[in-house]
Amino acid sequence: MFMDLLTCFLPHFLPHFLPHFPRHLQGRAKASKSARIASGLRQLRELALPDLAALLGGLLPADFFAKAPDAQAKRERIYPPITLFWAFLFQVLNPATPCQEVVGKVRAWLISKPGVLRRPALGTAAYSEARRALSIRLLQAVFEALSAHLQRRAASAWLWCGHHVKVIDGTSFSMPDTPANQARWPQPSGQKKAAVSPSRRCLACSAFPPAASWGTPSPSGAVMT
């Protein structure tokens, strides 16, 4: 207890009494859990694509991509589904990253692979087209595999009275402003026409702990478990 208090307050008061005391010997307060998570996320965002695939791929079954739906290309592609998935995940982790940078990372990854003859062009058109065709079934399979992995790792001490707690929350998100979306998800009657984009509502169900959501959107816009 005394050492914890000393570590917490010493860095704040020591410079006033011993201004020439070396800073690296003054100690630092223990980082909070949120700070450690933020630091880990920053490190994850800085990984190259092969390192990202090696690190997060370990959370999936060893034969996952061999059995997952739409994970194997039916013909030779510049962006096969597995490579495209990791490139897309990198861009999700770094939402401000332009497609050009992602294409450069894919090229660097393919250059490092022996026997790979075809490399994507420097342009982004092929990547953008391939990303639009990324299989939803593959993404759902990845999500379900990760959820199962988290559930298996949940210690009994984390449970509430031996039960897995389910957390339900509702939210909404904007949809592309198209006539079809306006007709399916119309704006509230009190708003001016075309004042905002169509809004789709959803209901998410999460397991706590671990916090893993699941479900698929229903035609009405809700996420049904």
Helices and strands as residue ranges (DSSP letters): H 2-17, G 23-25, H 33-45, H 49-57, H 64-67, H 81-93, H 99-112, H 125-132, H 136-153, G 156-158, E 165-174, H 179-184, E 199-208, E 212-214, E 216-217, E 223-224
